[in-house]
Amino acid sequence: SSSSSGGGGGGGNVDAWHRYISLEERDDNGTPARIQCIFERAIRKNALDASLWLRYVRFAMKVFGTSAHTFCIMKEISDRAIRNVTWCGALHVARILIYEIGNSSADVMHQLINTTLSTTLATPQDLVVVVVAATNYYWR
């Protein structure tokens, strides 16, 4: 629900969008392009809902995989998510992973992680997951 997601856009029922996306994901005719269009419609109406953005980013990571050539698509989605929902630690973690998948340079990764760590996150737990993701990146 939007109350537990750190904000809501007020433009649509977030739970209804989640149900619609789930229905399409279960449907044999629910192609990735069709599901992506539904995500775009949902976030247009609920741009500040972290749960929709997180689900969209995870969907993109699952559909586009770990291929460096699909990096630009995943990067664009995760960058938009962060621009709209800066306080969500899980989105920052996904963005770090996406940039790593895209073989971003060490300088780009360092700048991304520093920017992320200077962001005001919603909870101390959000900060912990971001620090763990950054540590894992540097460890690898």
Backbone bond lengths (Angstrom), bond angles and torsions (degrees), N, CA, C in turn:
res aa  C-N    CA-C-N  psi(-1)  N-CA   C-N-CA  omega(-1)  CA-C   N-CA-C  phi
1 S - - - 1.444 - - 1.512 110.14 -
2 S 1.310 116.74 159.29 1.450 119.83 -175.49 1.523 112.34 -69.85
3 S 1.314 118.79 -24.73 1.451 119.67 179.97 1.513 112.04 -70.09
4 S 1.328 118.05 -28.61 1.451 120.45 179.53 1.520 112.02 -93.86
5 S 1.319 117.59 -0.17 1.453 120.05 -174.52 1.516 112.70 -99.58
6 G 1.312 117.57 5.53 1.439 119.41 177.25 1.515 113.71 86.04
7 G 1.294 117.50 21.83 1.453 119.78 177.56 1.508 110.53 139.12
8 G 1.296 115.45 160.28 1.454 120.06 178.20 1.504 109.81 -140.19
9 G 1.294 115.70 155.12 1.453 120.04 -179.09 1.510 112.48 -88.30
10 G 1.322 117.23 -17.08 1.439 121.15 176.68 1.522 114.69 77.14
11 G 1.337 117.91 -3.62 1.448 119.93 -173.96 1.504 114.59 -95.82
12 G 1.287 118.14 1.13 1.450 119.07 -178.92 1.507 109.83 -175.72
13 N 1.309 115.34 161.39 1.447 120.79 179.41 1.528 108.76 -77.81
14 V 1.327 116.41 108.84 1.457 121.86 -176.25 1.522 111.22 -61.46
15 D 1.318 117.01 -41.82 1.472 119.68 179.51 1.526 111.26 -61.39
16 A 1.321 116.87 -38.02 1.470 120.23 177.94 1.532 110.49 -65.10
17 W 1.322 117.32 -40.45 1.470 120.28 176.75 1.521 110.77 -63.61
18 H 1.329 117.63 -41.79 1.467 120.17 177.90 1.529 111.06 -61.49
19 R 1.340 116.67 -41.64 1.465 120.16 178.15 1.532 111.16 -64.26
20 Y 1.315 116.18 -41.54 1.466 121.70 179.50 1.530 110.15 -62.68
21 I 1.311 117.31 -45.21 1.464 121.53 178.64 1.525 110.13 -62.77
22 S 1.323 117.22 -43.70 1.475 120.75 178.63 1.517 111.14 -60.97
23 L 1.315 116.80 -41.86 1.461 121.41 178.15 1.521 110.68 -60.24
24 E 1.326 116.67 -46.01 1.467 120.66 179.82 1.526 111.61 -66.21
25 E 1.317 117.45 -37.16 1.467 120.52 178.98 1.532 111.28 -65.28
26 R 1.335 116.77 -33.27 1.474 121.12 178.87 1.521 112.29 -79.58
27 D 1.328 116.72 -25.21 1.465 121.92 -176.66 1.525 110.02 -72.55
28 D 1.326 116.53 133.37 1.465 121.12 178.19 1.534 111.75 -61.85
29 N 1.330 117.28 -26.07 1.463 120.95 179.35 1.526 112.63 -89.47
30 G 1.325 117.17 -0.27 1.464 121.88 -178.94 1.518 111.20 -77.50
31 T 1.321 116.26 83.61 1.462 120.88 -178.61 1.528 110.07 -71.60
32 P 1.331 117.45 154.96 1.466 119.51 177.44 1.525 113.46 -54.66
33 A 1.330 117.24 -39.25 1.466 119.88 179.62 1.529 110.92 -64.14
34 R 1.313 116.12 -40.59 1.472 120.77 178.97 1.523 110.46 -65.40
35 I 1.330 116.98 -43.83 1.460 121.19 179.19 1.528 110.30 -65.41
36 Q 1.321 117.17 -39.18 1.456 120.50 177.60 1.529 110.91 -61.89
37 C 1.325 117.75 -38.62 1.473 121.14 176.38 1.522 111.40 -62.45
38 I 1.327 116.32 -39.29 1.463 120.11 178.33 1.526 110.09 -65.26
39 F 1.332 116.76 -43.14 1.468 119.76 176.06 1.524 110.44 -57.84
40 E 1.320 116.96 -43.98 1.466 120.39 -179.54 1.528 111.44 -61.74
41 R 1.315 116.55 -41.56 1.472 119.70 176.88 1.513 111.01 -64.50
42 A 1.341 116.60 -42.12 1.465 121.36 -178.35 1.522 111.53 -63.97
43 I 1.326 117.12 -44.94 1.461 118.44 -177.86 1.525 112.65 -75.64
44 R 1.323 116.83 -24.19 1.462 118.88 174.87 1.525 109.78 -62.04
45 K 1.325 115.89 -36.77 1.458 120.33 -179.37 1.531 112.99 -89.07
46 N 1.331 117.22 -15.54 1.474 121.80 -175.77 1.527 110.03 -139.48
47 A 1.314 116.13 55.38 1.468 121.41 -171.95 1.521 114.00 -63.25
48 L 1.305 117.99 -20.08 1.461 120.77 -177.92 1.518 112.97 -103.40
49 D 1.315 117.34 15.66 1.459 120.30 -179.38 1.525 110.16 -95.53
50 A 1.328 115.64 111.56 1.469 121.20 -176.93 1.523 112.24 -63.91
51 S 1.317 118.05 -35.09 1.466 119.90 -176.54 1.526 111.52 -64.88
52 L 1.327 117.47 -39.30 1.467 120.38 177.76 1.521 111.14 -68.35
53 W 1.319 117.08 -44.60 1.459 120.21 179.17 1.524 111.01 -61.98
54 L 1.321 116.69 -44.35 1.462 119.93 -178.70 1.524 110.62 -63.09
55 R 1.305 115.98 -42.15 1.468 119.39 178.54 1.524 110.31 -64.77
56 Y 1.326 117.28 -40.11 1.465 121.92 179.50 1.536 110.44 -64.21
57 V 1.319 117.31 -45.31 1.463 120.77 179.53 1.523 110.30 -63.26
58 R 1.318 117.15 -43.94 1.474 120.30 178.75 1.528 111.50 -64.69
59 F 1.325 116.48 -39.01 1.465 121.02 175.20 1.532 110.19 -58.96
60 A 1.321 116.39 -47.31 1.466 120.66 -179.49 1.524 110.62 -61.60
61 M 1.318 117.09 -41.81 1.466 120.40 179.77 1.529 110.49 -64.07
62 K 1.325 116.22 -38.38 1.468 120.25 -179.86 1.529 110.85 -70.65
63 V 1.318 117.14 -45.13 1.463 121.85 -176.01 1.526 111.48 -72.19
64 F 1.321 116.38 -43.50 1.459 119.75 -175.22 1.520 112.52 -89.48
65 G 1.319 116.82 -10.68 1.455 121.43 174.27 1.512 114.60 66.44
66 T 1.306 114.57 -155.84 1.458 120.23 -175.91 1.521 111.96 -104.31
67 S 1.299 116.34 24.39 1.451 121.00 -179.03 1.524 110.16 -78.88
68 A 1.314 115.91 131.36 1.465 120.09 179.25 1.527 111.75 -65.38
69 H 1.348 118.00 -27.97 1.466 119.19 -177.95 1.529 113.35 -74.69
70 T 1.321 118.54 -15.04 1.474 120.64 174.45 1.526 110.97 -99.00
71 F 1.320 115.51 6.42 1.460 121.71 -179.41 1.527 112.01 -54.59
72 C 1.333 117.66 -42.29 1.467 119.91 -175.41 1.530 111.81 -61.09
73 I 1.314 117.87 -34.59 1.471 121.09 179.14 1.529 109.87 -68.95
74 M 1.331 115.74 -49.28 1.464 119.61 -179.77 1.527 111.13 -65.11
75 K 1.324 116.71 -38.60 1.469 121.66 179.12 1.525 110.38 -61.45
76 E 1.333 115.94 -45.49 1.462 120.09 -178.56 1.529 111.37 -62.22
77 I 1.317 117.01 -42.28 1.466 120.59 179.18 1.524 110.48 -66.46
78 S 1.328 117.09 -45.84 1.476 119.31 -178.15 1.526 111.60 -68.58
79 D 1.325 117.98 -36.10 1.471 120.37 177.19 1.529 110.78 -63.89
80 R 1.328 116.76 -42.51 1.471 120.12 177.07 1.516 110.94 -63.88
81 A 1.338 116.38 -40.40 1.466 120.05 179.80 1.522 110.60 -60.38
82 I 1.324 116.67 -45.93 1.464 120.79 -179.30 1.524 111.23 -66.46
83 R 1.309 117.25 -37.39 1.465 120.24 177.98 1.525 111.32 -60.72
84 N 1.341 116.54 -34.96 1.464 121.14 -177.70 1.519 113.47 -90.44
85 V 1.321 117.06 -32.86 1.473 121.52 -173.43 1.535 108.02 -130.55
86 T 1.317 115.55 71.05 1.464 120.73 -173.97 1.522 113.54 -68.31
87 W 1.308 117.79 -20.83 1.463 122.27 -171.74 1.528 114.52 -88.08
88 C 1.306 119.00 -1.47 1.468 122.24 -173.36 1.534 111.18 -94.46
89 G 1.320 116.53 109.41 1.454 122.05 -178.92 1.516 113.60 -60.26
90 A 1.319 117.70 -40.35 1.473 121.18 -179.13 1.527 111.30 -61.92
91 L 1.326 117.61 -35.13 1.469 120.45 176.93 1.521 110.94 -67.90
92 H 1.320 116.25 -39.22 1.466 119.57 177.42 1.526 110.75 -64.29
93 V 1.332 116.73 -39.82 1.465 120.80 178.07 1.527 109.90 -61.98
94 A 1.325 116.95 -46.36 1.470 120.45 179.00 1.526 110.65 -61.04
95 R 1.322 116.40 -39.97 1.469 120.35 179.81 1.534 111.03 -64.31
96 I 1.313 117.42 -41.25 1.464 120.95 176.78 1.524 109.84 -59.93
97 L 1.334 116.88 -45.06 1.465 120.57 178.94 1.525 111.83 -63.38
98 I 1.321 116.69 -40.75 1.462 120.93 179.96 1.533 110.44 -63.27
99 Y 1.316 116.30 -44.55 1.463 119.09 178.46 1.533 110.83 -64.10
100 E 1.324 115.92 -36.16 1.456 119.07 177.42 1.532 110.64 -66.90
101 I 1.332 117.52 -42.47 1.466 122.20 176.63 1.528 110.08 -57.05
102 G 1.331 115.60 -38.31 1.459 120.84 -179.16 1.515 114.12 -77.76
103 N 1.328 115.94 9.14 1.468 120.88 179.19 1.524 112.47 54.57
104 S 1.328 116.07 41.22 1.457 120.39 177.40 1.523 109.05 -63.36
105 S 1.300 115.38 150.06 1.465 120.13 -178.24 1.530 110.35 -64.88
106 A 1.323 115.12 161.02 1.469 120.10 178.63 1.523 110.43 -60.58
107 D 1.333 117.69 -36.37 1.465 120.79 178.67 1.527 111.41 -64.80
108 V 1.328 116.65 -43.19 1.467 120.91 178.52 1.524 109.63 -63.74
109 M 1.319 117.09 -44.51 1.465 120.78 179.79 1.527 110.90 -63.02
110 H 1.309 116.63 -43.35 1.464 120.82 -179.88 1.533 110.34 -61.87
111 Q 1.331 116.63 -44.19 1.462 120.86 178.44 1.531 110.85 -64.37
112 L 1.338 117.09 -42.89 1.464 121.61 178.26 1.523 110.95 -59.81
113 I 1.320 116.78 -46.73 1.467 121.03 -178.72 1.526 110.67 -66.47
114 N 1.325 117.66 -42.16 1.471 119.86 178.17 1.516 111.54 -63.18
115 T 1.322 116.80 -42.07 1.468 120.72 177.63 1.531 110.16 -62.65
116 T 1.318 115.95 -42.90 1.462 120.68 179.79 1.519 111.14 -62.53
117 L 1.318 116.62 -44.16 1.471 120.21 -178.37 1.524 112.35 -69.03
118 S 1.329 117.89 -19.98 1.464 120.22 178.12 1.526 112.03 -91.41
119 T 1.331 116.51 -1.06 1.463 121.97 179.73 1.533 109.91 -80.57
120 T 1.314 116.14 144.73 1.462 120.30 174.08 1.521 108.06 -79.59
121 L 1.327 115.72 114.63 1.454 121.06 -179.18 1.520 109.50 -97.76
122 A 1.333 116.17 163.10 1.463 121.37 -172.61 1.526 113.01 -68.70
123 T 1.312 116.94 -40.06 1.467 120.12 -174.45 1.525 110.04 -140.10
124 P 1.326 116.55 162.35 1.472 119.04 173.65 1.534 111.69 -59.60
125 Q 1.320 118.01 -32.56 1.461 121.66 178.16 1.527 110.78 -62.71
126 D 1.342 116.64 -36.77 1.464 120.23 176.91 1.530 110.01 -61.84
127 L 1.326 116.02 -41.89 1.460 119.40 178.40 1.528 111.00 -63.87
128 V 1.321 116.91 -40.44 1.466 120.72 -179.96 1.529 110.59 -61.24
129 V 1.333 118.38 -46.72 1.469 119.53 -177.97 1.524 111.30 -65.23
130 V 1.328 116.97 -33.54 1.460 120.39 177.99 1.530 110.22 -69.27
131 V 1.324 116.75 -44.07 1.473 120.44 179.03 1.528 110.26 -62.72
132 V 1.319 117.18 -40.70 1.473 120.61 177.93 1.531 109.92 -63.29
133 A 1.327 117.63 -43.80 1.470 120.58 179.40 1.531 110.56 -63.23
134 A 1.312 117.02 -42.42 1.467 120.49 178.73 1.524 110.48 -64.19
135 T 1.313 116.78 -43.42 1.461 121.60 178.27 1.521 110.86 -61.47
136 N 1.324 116.38 -43.64 1.469 120.41 177.81 1.521 111.00 -60.99
137 Y 1.332 117.40 -41.23 1.463 120.04 178.58 1.524 109.76 -60.94
138 Y 1.332 117.22 -49.90 1.460 120.24 -177.48 1.533 110.94 -65.97
139 W 1.307 116.82 -31.50 1.457 120.96 179.00 1.528 111.12 -68.13
140 R 1.356 115.42 -38.66 1.474 119.67 179.75 1.502 108.51 -70.50
